[in-house]
Amino acid sequence: MLWSIIVGGFIGFLAGKITNKGGAMGIIAKVVAGLIGSSIGQAIFGTWGPSLAGMSLIPSVLGAVIVVAVVSFFFGKKG
């Protein structure tokens, strides 16, 4: 469980860096984005590539990028 949270945080951190939207995200938001993104990414792209803590890293990062982009689109700062 703890290992999944750590890996989820790492995936969320990478997704934030890739999208340039991670500066406004806190640690908990990055972990949540990483865990949800991992589930979505593996559902869409499959479970290929290196795996860590039961998460395929490449599809998980792709899914987290999608999650961060969608969330920042709807809840990003206006103006």
N, CA, C and O atoms as a CHARMM CRD file, in Angstrom:
* protein
*
  316
    1    1 MET  N      0.83000  -1.19200   0.00000 PROA 1      0.00000
    2    1 MET  CA     0.00000   0.00000   0.00000 PROA 1      0.00000
    3    1 MET  C      0.87400   1.25400   0.00000 PROA 1      0.00000
    4    1 MET  O      0.67400   2.15200  -0.81900 PROA 1      0.00000
    5    2 LEU  N      1.82500   1.31600   0.90200 PROA 2      0.00000
    6    2 LEU  CA     2.70500   2.48100   0.97200 PROA 2      0.00000
    7    2 LEU  C      3.52700   2.61200  -0.30800 PROA 2      0.00000
    8    2 LEU  O      3.72800   3.71500  -0.81800 PROA 2      0.00000
    9    3 TRP  N      3.99500   1.48600  -0.81500 PROA 3      0.00000
   10    3 TRP  CA     4.78300   1.50200  -2.05200 PROA 3      0.00000
   11    3 TRP  C      3.94700   2.02200  -3.21700 PROA 3      0.00000
   12    3 TRP  O      4.46300   2.76000  -4.05700 PROA 3      0.00000
   13    4 SER  N      2.68300   1.66000  -3.28600 PROA 4      0.00000
   14    4 SER  CA     1.79400   2.15100  -4.34000 PROA 4      0.00000
   15    4 SER  C      1.59500   3.65500  -4.23300 PROA 4      0.00000
   16    4 SER  O      1.53600   4.34700  -5.25000 PROA 4      0.00000
   17    5 ILE  N      1.49300   4.16500  -3.01500 PROA 5      0.00000
   18    5 ILE  CA     1.32800   5.60600  -2.82300 PROA 5      0.00000
   19    5 ILE  C      2.58300   6.35000  -3.27000 PROA 5      0.00000
   20    5 ILE  O      2.49100   7.40600  -3.89700 PROA 5      0.00000
   21    6 ILE  N      3.74700   5.80500  -2.94800 PROA 6      0.00000
   22    6 ILE  CA     5.00600   6.43500  -3.34800 PROA 6      0.00000
   23    6 ILE  C      5.14100   6.44300  -4.87000 PROA 6      0.00000
   24    6 ILE  O      5.49400   7.46500  -5.45800 PROA 6      0.00000
   25    7 VAL  N      4.86200   5.31500  -5.50100 PROA 7      0.00000
   26    7 VAL  CA     4.94900   5.23100  -6.95900 PROA 7      0.00000
   27    7 VAL  C      3.88500   6.12700  -7.60200 PROA 7      0.00000
   28    7 VAL  O      4.15600   6.77400  -8.61300 PROA 7      0.00000
   29    8 GLY  N      2.68900   6.17100  -7.03200 PROA 8      0.00000
   30    8 GLY  CA     1.63700   7.06200  -7.52900 PROA 8      0.00000
   31    8 GLY  C      2.04900   8.51900  -7.45500 PROA 8      0.00000
   32    8 GLY  O      1.76500   9.29300  -8.37000 PROA 8      0.00000
   33    9 GLY  N      2.71700   8.90300  -6.37300 PROA 9      0.00000
   34    9 GLY  CA     3.22000  10.26300  -6.24800 PROA 9      0.00000
   35    9 GLY  C      4.27700  10.57300  -7.29300 PROA 9      0.00000
   36    9 GLY  O      4.30000  11.66700  -7.85600 PROA 9      0.00000
   37   10 PHE  N      5.14900   9.61100  -7.55000 PROA 10     0.00000
   38   10 PHE  CA     6.17400   9.79100  -8.57900 PROA 10     0.00000
   39   10 PHE  C      5.54200   9.94500  -9.96200 PROA 10     0.00000
   40   10 PHE  O      5.95700  10.79700 -10.74800 PROA 10     0.00000
   41   11 ILE  N      4.54600   9.12300 -10.25000 PROA 11     0.00000
   42   11 ILE  CA     3.84800   9.20500 -11.53700 PROA 11     0.00000
   43   11 ILE  C      3.12700  10.55200 -11.66000 PROA 11     0.00000
   44   11 ILE  O      3.16900  11.18100 -12.71700 PROA 11     0.00000
   45   12 GLY  N      2.47200  10.99200 -10.59700 PROA 12     0.00000
   46   12 GLY  CA     1.81000  12.29700 -10.60900 PROA 12     0.00000
   47   12 GLY  C      2.79700  13.44100 -10.77800 PROA 12     0.00000
   48   12 GLY  O      2.51000  14.41900 -11.46900 PROA 12     0.00000
   49   13 PHE  N      3.97100  13.31900 -10.14200 PROA 13     0.00000
   50   13 PHE  CA     5.02200  14.33300 -10.29300 PROA 13     0.00000
   51   13 PHE  C      5.48300  14.41300 -11.74100 PROA 13     0.00000
   52   13 PHE  O      5.61800  15.50500 -12.29200 PROA 13     0.00000
   53   14 LEU  N      5.72400  13.25700 -12.36000 PROA 14     0.00000
   54   14 LEU  CA     6.13600  13.23800 -13.76800 PROA 14     0.00000
   55   14 LEU  C      5.06100  13.83700 -14.67100 PROA 14     0.00000
   56   14 LEU  O      5.36700  14.60500 -15.58400 PROA 14     0.00000
   57   15 ALA  N      3.82200  13.48800 -14.41700 PROA 15     0.00000
   58   15 ALA  CA     2.72300  14.02400 -15.23500 PROA 15     0.00000
   59   15 ALA  C      2.63200  15.53600 -15.08900 PROA 15     0.00000
   60   15 ALA  O      2.37900  16.23500 -16.07100 PROA 15     0.00000
   61   16 GLY  N      2.83200  16.04800 -13.89000 PROA 16     0.00000
   62   16 GLY  CA     2.81700  17.48800 -13.68000 PROA 16     0.00000
   63   16 GLY  C      3.94900  18.18500 -14.41700 PROA 16     0.00000
   64   16 GLY  O      3.76000  19.27000 -14.96700 PROA 16     0.00000
   65   17 LYS  N      5.12900  17.56400 -14.43000 PROA 17     0.00000
   66   17 LYS  CA     6.26700  18.14100 -15.14800 PROA 17     0.00000
   67   17 LYS  C      6.03300  18.10800 -16.66000 PROA 17     0.00000
   68   17 LYS  O      6.36800  19.06400 -17.35900 PROA 17     0.00000
   69   18 ILE  N      5.47000  17.02900 -17.15800 PROA 18     0.00000
   70   18 ILE  CA     5.22700  16.89700 -18.59700 PROA 18     0.00000
   71   18 ILE  C      4.21400  17.93300 -19.07400 PROA 18     0.00000
   72   18 ILE  O      4.38000  18.51600 -20.14500 PROA 18     0.00000
   73   19 THR  N      3.17200  18.16200 -18.28800 PROA 19     0.00000
   74   19 THR  CA     2.11500  19.09400 -18.69600 PROA 19     0.00000
   75   19 THR  C      2.37500  20.53100 -18.25700 PROA 19     0.00000
   76   19 THR  O      1.62600  21.43200 -18.63500 PROA 19     0.00000
   77   20 ASN  N      3.41200  20.75900 -17.47400 PROA 20     0.00000
   78   20 ASN  CA     3.71400  22.07800 -16.89900 PROA 20     0.00000
   79   20 ASN  C      2.57600  22.59400 -16.02700 PROA 20     0.00000
   80   20 ASN  O      2.41800  23.80600 -15.87600 PROA 20     0.00000
   81   21 LYS  N      1.78900  21.70200 -15.45600 PROA 21     0.00000
   82   21 LYS  CA     0.67400  22.09000 -14.58500 PROA 21     0.00000
   83   21 LYS  C      0.91000  21.64400 -13.15000 PROA 21     0.00000
   84   21 LYS  O      0.05300  21.84800 -12.29100 PROA 21     0.00000
   85   22 GLY  N      2.05100  21.04300 -12.88300 PROA 22     0.00000
   86   22 GLY  CA     2.29700  20.46100 -11.57100 PROA 22     0.00000
   87   22 GLY  C      2.65200  21.44700 -10.48600 PROA 22     0.00000
   88   22 GLY  O      2.64100  21.08900  -9.30800 PROA 22     0.00000
   89   23 GLY  N      2.97000  22.69300 -10.84600 PROA 23     0.00000
   90   23 GLY  CA     3.36400  23.67400  -9.84700 PROA 23     0.00000
   91   23 GLY  C      2.26400  23.99700  -8.85800 PROA 23     0.00000
   92   23 GLY  O      2.54300  24.25500  -7.68800 PROA 23     0.00000
   93   24 ALA  N      1.02500  23.98800  -9.30400 PROA 24     0.00000
   94   24 ALA  CA    -0.09600  24.32100  -8.43600 PROA 24     0.00000
   95   24 ALA  C     -0.62600  23.11000  -7.67100 PROA 24     0.00000
   96   24 ALA  O     -1.49100  23.24700  -6.80700 PROA 24     0.00000
   97   25 MET  N     -0.10900  21.93400  -7.98900 PROA 25     0.00000
   98   25 MET  CA    -0.59100  20.71000  -7.34800 PROA 25     0.00000
   99   25 MET  C      0.19400  20.42600  -6.07700 PROA 25     0.00000
  100   25 MET  O      1.41900  20.54500  -6.05800 PROA 25     0.00000
  101   26 GLY  N     -0.50500  20.05400  -5.02600 PROA 26     0.00000
  102   26 GLY  CA     0.15400  19.63300  -3.79800 PROA 26     0.00000
  103   26 GLY  C      0.54000  18.16700  -3.86100 PROA 26     0.00000
  104   26 GLY  O      0.28000  17.48700  -4.85300 PROA 26     0.00000
  105   27 ILE  N      1.15100  17.69300  -2.81300 PROA 27     0.00000
  106   27 ILE  CA     1.61400  16.30400  -2.77000 PROA 27     0.00000
  107   27 ILE  C      0.43900  15.33800  -2.87200 PROA 27     0.00000
  108   27 ILE  O      0.50600  14.35600  -3.61100 PROA 27     0.00000
  109   28 ILE  N     -0.62000  15.60800  -2.14600 PROA 28     0.00000
  110   28 ILE  CA    -1.77500  14.70300  -2.15800 PROA 28     0.00000
  111   28 ILE  C     -2.41200  14.68600  -3.54200 PROA 28     0.00000
  112   28 ILE  O     -2.81100  13.62700  -4.02600 PROA 28     0.00000
  113   29 ALA  N     -2.51000  15.84600  -4.18100 PROA 29     0.00000
  114   29 ALA  CA    -3.08500  15.90800  -5.53100 PROA 29     0.00000
  115   29 ALA  C     -2.22300  15.12700  -6.52400 PROA 29     0.00000
  116   29 ALA  O     -2.75500  14.49100  -7.43300 PROA 29     0.00000
  117   30 LYS  N     -0.90600  15.16800  -6.36200 PROA 30     0.00000
  118   30 LYS  CA    -0.02700  14.42000  -7.25300 PROA 30     0.00000
  119   30 LYS  C     -0.18700  12.91900  -7.05000 PROA 30     0.00000
  120   30 LYS  O     -0.19400  12.15700  -8.01600 PROA 30     0.00000
  121   31 VAL  N     -0.31700  12.49600  -5.80100 PROA 31     0.00000
  122   31 VAL  CA    -0.52000  11.07100  -5.52000 PROA 31     0.00000
  123   31 VAL  C     -1.84400  10.59900  -6.10500 PROA 31     0.00000
  124   31 VAL  O     -1.91300   9.54100  -6.73000 PROA 31     0.00000
  125   32 VAL  N     -2.89600  11.38900  -5.90000 PROA 32     0.00000
  126   32 VAL  CA    -4.22000  11.02600  -6.42100 PROA 32     0.00000
  127   32 VAL  C     -4.19800  10.99300  -7.94800 PROA 32     0.00000
  128   32 VAL  O     -4.73700  10.07000  -8.55700 PROA 32     0.00000
  129   33 ALA  N     -3.57400  12.00100  -8.56800 PROA 33     0.00000
  130   33 ALA  CA    -3.47700  12.01700 -10.03200 PROA 33     0.00000
  131   33 ALA  C     -2.68600  10.82100 -10.52900 PROA 33     0.00000
  132   33 ALA  O     -3.03000  10.23400 -11.55500 PROA 33     0.00000
  133   34 GLY  N     -1.63900  10.45700  -9.82000 PROA 34     0.00000
  134   34 GLY  CA    -0.84100   9.29400 -10.22000 PROA 34     0.00000
  135   34 GLY  C     -1.60800   7.99000 -10.10000 PROA 34     0.00000
  136   34 GLY  O     -1.53400   7.14300 -10.99100 PROA 34     0.00000
  137   35 LEU  N     -2.33600   7.81800  -9.01800 PROA 35     0.00000
  138   35 LEU  CA    -3.08500   6.57000  -8.81800 PROA 35     0.00000
  139   35 LEU  C     -4.26400   6.46500  -9.78400 PROA 35     0.00000
  140   35 LEU  O     -4.48600   5.40800 -10.37400 PROA 35     0.00000
  141   36 ILE  N     -5.01000   7.53700  -9.94700 PROA 36     0.00000
  142   36 ILE  CA    -6.13800   7.51500 -10.88500 PROA 36     0.00000
  143   36 ILE  C     -5.61800   7.40900 -12.31500 PROA 36     0.00000
  144   36 ILE  O     -6.16000   6.65800 -13.12500 PROA 36     0.00000
  145   37 GLY  N     -4.56400   8.16400 -12.62000 PROA 37     0.00000
  146   37 GLY  CA    -3.96400   8.10600 -13.94600 PROA 37     0.00000
  147   37 GLY  C     -3.42200   6.73400 -14.27700 PROA 37     0.00000
  148   37 GLY  O     -3.48100   6.30200 -15.42800 PROA 37     0.00000
  149   38 SER  N     -2.89600   6.04500 -13.28000 PROA 38     0.00000
  150   38 SER  CA    -2.40600   4.69500 -13.48800 PROA 38     0.00000
  151   38 SER  C     -3.53500   3.75500 -13.89400 PROA 38     0.00000
  152   38 SER  O     -3.38900   2.95600 -14.81900 PROA 38     0.00000
  153   39 SER  N     -4.64100   3.85700 -13.20500 PROA 39     0.00000
  154   39 SER  CA    -5.79300   3.01400 -13.54200 PROA 39     0.00000
  155   39 SER  C     -6.32100   3.32300 -14.93900 PROA 39     0.00000
  156   39 SER  O     -6.59500   2.41600 -15.72500 PROA 39     0.00000
  157   40 ILE  N     -6.46000   4.61300 -15.23900 PROA 40     0.00000
  158   40 ILE  CA    -6.97100   5.01300 -16.55100 PROA 40     0.00000
  159   40 ILE  C     -5.98400   4.63400 -17.65700 PROA 40     0.00000
  160   40 ILE  O     -6.38000   4.10600 -18.69600 PROA 40     0.00000
  161   41 GLY  N     -4.71500   4.90300 -17.42900 PROA 41     0.00000
  162   41 GLY  CA    -3.69800   4.59800 -18.43900 PROA 41     0.00000
  163   41 GLY  C     -3.61000   3.12000 -18.75800 PROA 41     0.00000
  164   41 GLY  O     -3.48800   2.73800 -19.92200 PROA 41     0.00000
  165   42 GLN  N     -3.67300   2.28000 -17.72400 PROA 42     0.00000
  166   42 GLN  CA    -3.61400   0.84100 -17.95800 PROA 42     0.00000
  167   42 GLN  C     -4.88300   0.33300 -18.61700 PROA 42     0.00000
  168   42 GLN  O     -4.83500  -0.63500 -19.37500 PROA 42     0.00000
  169   43 ALA  N     -6.01700   0.96600 -18.34400 PROA 43     0.00000
  170   43 ALA  CA    -7.26700   0.56700 -18.99100 PROA 43     0.00000
  171   43 ALA  C     -7.24600   0.93600 -20.47500 PROA 43     0.00000
  172   43 ALA  O     -7.74100   0.18100 -21.31100 PROA 43     0.00000
  173   44 ILE  N     -6.67300   2.09700 -20.80000 PROA 44     0.00000
  174   44 ILE  CA    -6.65800   2.55400 -22.18900 PROA 44     0.00000
  175   44 ILE  C     -5.51800   1.93400 -22.98000 PROA 44     0.00000
  176   44 ILE  O     -5.72200   1.42500 -24.08200 PROA 44     0.00000
  177   45 PHE  N     -4.31100   1.97900 -22.41300 PROA 45     0.00000
  178   45 PHE  CA    -3.10800   1.59400 -23.15500 PROA 45     0.00000
  179   45 PHE  C     -2.59300   0.19100 -22.85200 PROA 45     0.00000
  180   45 PHE  O     -1.68000  -0.27600 -23.53300 PROA 45     0.00000
  181   46 GLY  N     -3.13800  -0.48500 -21.86800 PROA 46     0.00000
  182   46 GLY  CA    -2.69700  -1.83100 -21.53600 PROA 46     0.00000
  183   46 GLY  C     -1.61300  -1.82500 -20.46800 PROA 46     0.00000
  184   46 GLY  O     -1.35300  -0.79900 -19.84000 PROA 46     0.00000
  185   47 THR  N     -0.98900  -2.96800 -20.27000 PROA 47     0.00000
  186   47 THR  CA     0.00100  -3.12100 -19.19600 PROA 47     0.00000
  187   47 THR  C      1.35700  -3.51800 -19.75300 PROA 47     0.00000
  188   47 THR  O      1.91900  -4.53700 -19.35100 PROA 47     0.00000
  189   48 TRP  N      1.87700  -2.74000 -20.65500 PROA 48     0.00000
  190   48 TRP  CA     3.17700  -3.02900 -21.24900 PROA 48     0.00000
  191   48 TRP  C      4.23600  -2.12500 -20.62100 PROA 48     0.00000
  192   48 TRP  O      3.91000  -1.14500 -19.95100 PROA 48     0.00000
  193   49 GLY  N      5.47200  -2.45500 -20.83700 PROA 49     0.00000
  194   49 GLY  CA     6.57500  -1.65600 -20.31900 PROA 49     0.00000
  195   49 GLY  C      6.96300  -2.07400 -18.91500 PROA 49     0.00000
  196   49 GLY  O      6.41200  -3.02500 -18.36100 PROA 49     0.00000
  197   50 PRO  N      7.91700  -1.35200 -18.34600 PROA 50     0.00000
  198   50 PRO  CA     8.36800  -1.70100 -16.99500 PROA 50     0.00000
  199   50 PRO  C      7.26100  -1.50500 -15.96800 PROA 50     0.00000
  200   50 PRO  O      6.41000  -0.62600 -16.10600 PROA 50     0.00000
  201   51 SER  N      7.29400  -2.33700 -14.94300 PROA 51     0.00000
  202   51 SER  CA     6.25300  -2.31200 -13.92000 PROA 51     0.00000
  203   51 SER  C      6.88300  -2.09100 -12.55100 PROA 51     0.00000
  204   51 SER  O      7.96100  -2.61000 -12.26100 PROA 51     0.00000
  205   52 LEU  N      6.20700  -1.32400 -11.71900 PROA 52     0.00000
  206   52 LEU  CA     6.67000  -1.05500 -10.36500 PROA 52     0.00000
  207   52 LEU  C      5.43900  -0.93900  -9.47600 PROA 52     0.00000
  208   52 LEU  O      4.51900  -0.17700  -9.77200 PROA 52     0.00000
  209   53 ALA  N      5.42900  -1.69500  -8.39400 PROA 53     0.00000
  210   53 ALA  CA     4.30800  -1.71200  -7.44200 PROA 53     0.00000
  211   53 ALA  C      2.99700  -2.07600  -8.12600 PROA 53     0.00000
  212   53 ALA  O      1.94300  -1.56500  -7.74900 PROA 53     0.00000
  213   54 GLY  N      3.04700  -2.94600  -9.12100 PROA 54     0.00000
  214   54 GLY  CA     1.84700  -3.37900  -9.81300 PROA 54     0.00000
  215   54 GLY  C      1.33300  -2.39400 -10.84400 PROA 54     0.00000
  216   54 GLY  O      0.24900  -2.58700 -11.39600 PROA 54     0.00000
  217   55 MET  N      2.09200  -1.34100 -11.11500 PROA 55     0.00000
  218   55 MET  CA     1.68800  -0.33600 -12.09700 PROA 55     0.00000
  219   55 MET  C      2.67200  -0.34200 -13.25500 PROA 55     0.00000
  220   55 MET  O      3.88000  -0.21700 -13.05200 PROA 55     0.00000
  221   56 SER  N      2.15800  -0.48700 -14.45900 PROA 56     0.00000
  222   56 SER  CA     3.00600  -0.36200 -15.64400 PROA 56     0.00000
  223   56 SER  C      3.31800   1.11200 -15.82800 PROA 56     0.00000
  224   56 SER  O      2.40700   1.92300 -15.99500 PROA 56     0.00000
  225   57 LEU  N      4.58700   1.46200 -15.79900 PROA 57     0.00000
  226   57 LEU  CA     4.97800   2.86200 -15.68400 PROA 57     0.00000
  227   57 LEU  C      4.59800   3.72700 -16.88300 PROA 57     0.00000
  228   57 LEU  O      4.06500   4.82100 -16.70000 PROA 57     0.00000
  229   58 ILE  N      4.85600   3.26900 -18.08800 PROA 58     0.00000
  230   58 ILE  CA     4.60400   4.11100 -19.26900 PROA 58     0.00000
  231   58 ILE  C      3.10500   4.37500 -19.45600 PROA 58     0.00000
  232   58 ILE  O      2.71400   5.53400 -19.59200 PROA 58     0.00000
  233   59 PRO  N      2.25000   3.33900 -19.46800 PROA 59     0.00000
  234   59 PRO  CA     0.80900   3.64000 -19.56500 PROA 59     0.00000
  235   59 PRO  C      0.28600   4.44700 -18.37500 PROA 59     0.00000
  236   59 PRO  O     -0.63500   5.24900 -18.52900 PROA 59     0.00000
  237   60 SER  N      0.86600   4.23900 -17.19500 PROA 60     0.00000
  238   60 SER  CA     0.43700   4.98100 -16.01400 PROA 60     0.00000
  239   60 SER  C      0.76300   6.46100 -16.13900 PROA 60     0.00000
  240   60 SER  O     -0.06200   7.30900 -15.79900 PROA 60     0.00000
  241   61 VAL  N      1.95700   6.77700 -16.62200 PROA 61     0.00000
  242   61 VAL  CA     2.32900   8.18500 -16.81000 PROA 61     0.00000
  243   61 VAL  C      1.44900   8.82400 -17.87900 PROA 61     0.00000
  244   61 VAL  O      1.01400   9.96500 -17.72000 PROA 61     0.00000
  245   62 LEU  N      1.18200   8.10000 -18.96600 PROA 62     0.00000
  246   62 LEU  CA     0.30300   8.63300 -20.01200 PROA 62     0.00000
  247   62 LEU  C     -1.09600   8.91200 -19.46100 PROA 62     0.00000
  248   62 LEU  O     -1.69000   9.94700 -19.76200 PROA 62     0.00000
  249   63 GLY  N     -1.61300   7.99500 -18.66300 PROA 63     0.00000
  250   63 GLY  CA    -2.92100   8.19200 -18.05200 PROA 63     0.00000
  251   63 GLY  C     -2.93100   9.35800 -17.08100 PROA 63     0.00000
  252   63 GLY  O     -3.90200  10.11300 -17.02400 PROA 63     0.00000
  253   64 ALA  N     -1.85300   9.51200 -16.31200 PROA 64     0.00000
  254   64 ALA  CA    -1.76900  10.61700 -15.36400 PROA 64     0.00000
  255   64 ALA  C     -1.67000  11.95700 -16.09200 PROA 64     0.00000
  256   64 ALA  O     -2.20500  12.96000 -15.62000 PROA 64     0.00000
  257   65 VAL  N     -0.98800  11.97800 -17.23600 PROA 65     0.00000
  258   65 VAL  CA    -0.92500  13.20600 -18.04400 PROA 65     0.00000
  259   65 VAL  C     -2.32900  13.58600 -18.49800 PROA 65     0.00000
  260   65 VAL  O     -2.69000  14.76300 -18.47700 PROA 65     0.00000
  261   66 ILE  N     -3.11400  12.60800 -18.90300 PROA 66     0.00000
  262   66 ILE  CA    -4.49700  12.86800 -19.31100 PROA 66     0.00000
  263   66 ILE  C     -5.30400  13.42000 -18.13100 PROA 66     0.00000
  264   66 ILE  O     -6.04100  14.39400 -18.28200 PROA 66     0.00000
  265   67 VAL  N     -5.16100  12.79500 -16.96200 PROA 67     0.00000
  266   67 VAL  CA    -5.90000  13.23400 -15.77600 PROA 67     0.00000
  267   67 VAL  C     -5.51500  14.66400 -15.40100 PROA 67     0.00000
  268   67 VAL  O     -6.39100  15.49000 -15.14600 PROA 67     0.00000
  269   68 VAL  N     -4.22500  14.96200 -15.36600 PROA 68     0.00000
  270   68 VAL  CA    -3.77100  16.30400 -14.99800 PROA 68     0.00000
  271   68 VAL  C     -4.26000  17.33300 -16.01300 PROA 68     0.00000
  272   68 VAL  O     -4.68400  18.42300 -15.63000 PROA 68     0.00000
  273   69 ALA  N     -4.20700  17.00200 -17.28900 PROA 69     0.00000
  274   69 ALA  CA    -4.64900  17.94400 -18.32800 PROA 69     0.00000
  275   69 ALA  C     -6.14900  18.21600 -18.22100 PROA 69     0.00000
  276   69 ALA  O     -6.58000  19.36400 -18.32700 PROA 69     0.00000
  277   70 VAL  N     -6.93500  17.17900 -18.01300 PROA 70     0.00000
  278   70 VAL  CA    -8.39000  17.34900 -17.91700 PROA 70     0.00000
  279   70 VAL  C     -8.75500  18.13700 -16.65800 PROA 70     0.00000
  280   70 VAL  O     -9.57500  19.05200 -16.71800 PROA 70     0.00000
  281   71 VAL  N     -8.15400  17.78900 -15.52500 PROA 71     0.00000
  282   71 VAL  CA    -8.46100  18.47700 -14.28000 PROA 71     0.00000
  283   71 VAL  C     -8.03700  19.94700 -14.35800 PROA 71     0.00000
  284   71 VAL  O     -8.77200  20.82700 -13.91000 PROA 71     0.00000
  285   72 SER  N     -6.86600  20.21500 -14.92100 PROA 72     0.00000
  286   72 SER  CA    -6.42000  21.61100 -15.01900 PROA 72     0.00000
  287   72 SER  C     -7.26900  22.40100 -16.00700 PROA 72     0.00000
  288   72 SER  O     -7.42400  23.61300 -15.85800 PROA 72     0.00000
  289   73 PHE  N     -7.82000  21.72700 -17.01500 PROA 73     0.00000
  290   73 PHE  CA    -8.71600  22.40000 -17.94200 PROA 73     0.00000
  291   73 PHE  C     -9.98600  22.86700 -17.24900 PROA 73     0.00000
  292   73 PHE  O    -10.43400  23.99600 -17.45100 PROA 73     0.00000
  293   74 PHE  N    -10.56500  21.98900 -16.42900 PROA 74     0.00000
  294   74 PHE  CA   -11.82000  22.31400 -15.77200 PROA 74     0.00000
  295   74 PHE  C    -11.65500  23.15000 -14.51000 PROA 74     0.00000
  296   74 PHE  O    -12.51200  23.98100 -14.20700 PROA 74     0.00000
  297   75 PHE  N    -10.56400  22.94500 -13.76600 PROA 75     0.00000
  298   75 PHE  CA   -10.39800  23.61800 -12.48300 PROA 75     0.00000
  299   75 PHE  C     -9.22000  24.58400 -12.46300 PROA 75     0.00000
  300   75 PHE  O     -8.88000  25.11600 -11.40700 PROA 75     0.00000
  301   76 GLY  N     -8.59500  24.81700 -13.60500 PROA 76     0.00000
  302   76 GLY  CA    -7.45900  25.74200 -13.67600 PROA 76     0.00000
  303   76 GLY  C     -7.90000  27.17200 -13.42100 PROA 76     0.00000
  304   76 GLY  O     -9.07900  27.51300 -13.51100 PROA 76     0.00000
  305   77 LYS  N     -6.92600  27.98500 -13.10500 PROA 77     0.00000
  306   77 LYS  CA    -7.21900  29.39800 -12.84200 PROA 77     0.00000
  307   77 LYS  C     -7.62800  30.09900 -14.11600 PROA 77     0.00000
  308   77 LYS  O     -6.98400  29.95100 -15.15500 PROA 77     0.00000
  309   78 LYS  N     -8.68700  30.85100 -14.03400 PROA 78     0.00000
  310   78 LYS  CA    -9.16800  31.62500 -15.17700 PROA 78     0.00000
  311   78 LYS  C     -8.60800  33.04500 -15.06500 PROA 78     0.00000
  312   78 LYS  O     -8.57500  33.63300 -13.98400 PROA 78     0.00000
  313   79 GLY  N     -8.17300  33.57700 -16.19400 PROA 79     0.00000
  314   79 GLY  CA    -7.75400  34.95500 -16.18600 PROA 79     0.00000
  315   79 GLY  C     -6.32800  35.09700 -16.06600 PROA 79     0.00000
  316   79 GLY  O     -5.81900  36.21800 -16.04400 PROA 79     0.00000
